[in-house]
Amino acid sequence: MSSKKTKIVKPVGSDLDLCTQHREIYVKYCSQHDSPCCTKCIAEKHKSCKEIISLDDAIRDFKGSVAFKKIENGIVLAAKNIKQIRKESEASVSVISEEKTRIEKEIQQARNKINDHLDKIQDHMSKELLEVTNKATKKSSDLKGVIIEMERSIVEQQSKIDKVKKGAIDLQSFLSMKATETELNKMDKTVNSIINDGEDGLISINFNLDPALENLTLNSNSFGHVTVEVKPFLSKSIEEISLDLLKTINTQVKQTEGCCLLDNGKSVFSDFLKDRLTVISENGELDFQIPIKSSLHGLAAIDSQTIAISPGGSAPHVISIVDIKDKSIMKTIPVDSEVDGMVYREDNLIYCARRDGVQMTNLTNGVTATILQCNLGQFANIANFKDKLYVTDRDEHTVTCYNMKGTVLWTFQDTKVLQRPWGITLDKDGNIYVVDWKDKLMVLSDDGKRYKQLLSAKDGLKSPTTVFYHKSTNQLLVANEKNTALLYKLV
């Protein structure tokens, strides 16, 4: 160990070398907790730690370490993402203006076909349009302020990195980089929030002309409705999607038909053969199991601790609502047929009911309605994105997209691509993930015209039956029929 003292170059106004809790100079570094320590810290919090090293050792190895490279690469990626978000956000303001002009032209064309009675309607519509565009523009302006602040921080952090790269690592440089790492984590959370929370995105304005204007009567009191559509920033096409394996999970299930991820990191699997729900903890250990009196099939996550379970093809034909926290069945909903795949949407459970097609049951009033009358094959699965439904049929080798009225929008059928399509889910951009029982995970574009294979048997797939996307973590859970599941990060 070098006996040479570390030269500290203290930036103006900097207290990075002082413990934030005790206001004493840092003297050691705890590798176990990734934290510099003063003498009081060691006495109070790190008595039993076995990885206490000198600051000189920690500093000497840091510049060439993986952690340093991760910070540097993270800053570069953050700068790229923020630059792209800024570009798309500024472009969206221009699009808003153009669409406002287009909508006003459409309104005027309709207005020219009728008489002076429409003056009041047009005035009302213009005010509504102005209010919506002002709100949308203000939202983009507010986001621009956040972007500018993050860009300022990026420049500052890049400057710190450049200084460290040019000179020797000393205590101040080391602690400065640790502060940069903290700032990067904050920026990552902000960027992920902007991308994933659904509140921010590429704002556009749509206009739906009132059909009554085609055969206008004096009873009409509106031109139509202005709506705002938000498309996520940095949305990915299927060509850009790749997967990063986080872990392999031992599900301890011999025939898995449904799976989901909870907000607390736990994974849930339906055990078709042993009639029970299996919950695996975040660290991959068996947490607990709940017996259910039917052959479990599909799972639908209602909220962070409530799961709906379909009964598959065996009696009793009841959907079970399970409280994961209390490990109990809260409620059962009798149904008239076998139920396979199921999805939750706006207080409704939408499910594949085999010979009865696609049905929907409201959880509040218990009313059941038929969305699509058809004969679905056994183990059909269903997913929802916005106002569309996506259904797999392994016997017909198809993935079909419907609107909420049951109208077919498109069907994907290519046995060279999908031979036994089973589980299905969609990411935040509307890309469609389908597991094929023939050891494949495919992703389809939102129009059903393009496809890409993401995983195969060499990646650990063995008769996969179900797949689940968790929006807030951007994670994809792929479960094989027997014993194993794979957890991925979408990158």
Buried (B, 14 or more C-beta within 10 A) or exposed (E): EEEEEBEBEEEEEBEBBBBEEBEBBBBBBBEEBEBBBBBEBBEEBBEEBEEBEBBBBBBBEBBEEEBBEEBBEBBEEBBEBBEEBBEBBEEBBEBBEEBBEEBBEBBEEBBEEBEEEBEEBBEEBBEBBEEBBEEBBEBBEEBBEBBEEBBEBBEEBBEBBEEBEEEEBBBBBBBBBBBBBEBBEEBBEBBBEBBBEEEBBBBBBEBEBBEBBEEBEEEBEEBBEBEBEBEBBBBBEBEEBEBEEBEEBEBBBEBBBBBBBBEEBBBBBBBBEBBBBBBBBEEBEEBEBBEBBBBBBBBBBBEEBBBBBBBBBBEEBBBBBBBBEEEEBEEBBEBEBBBBBBBBBEEBBBBBBBEBBBBBBEBEEEEBEEBBEBEBBBBBBBBBBEEBBBBBBBEBBBBBBBEBEBEEEBBBBEEEBBBBBBBBBBBBBBBBBBBBBBBBBBBBBBEBEBBBEBBEEEBBBEBBBBBBBBEEBBBBBBBBBBBBBBBBEBE
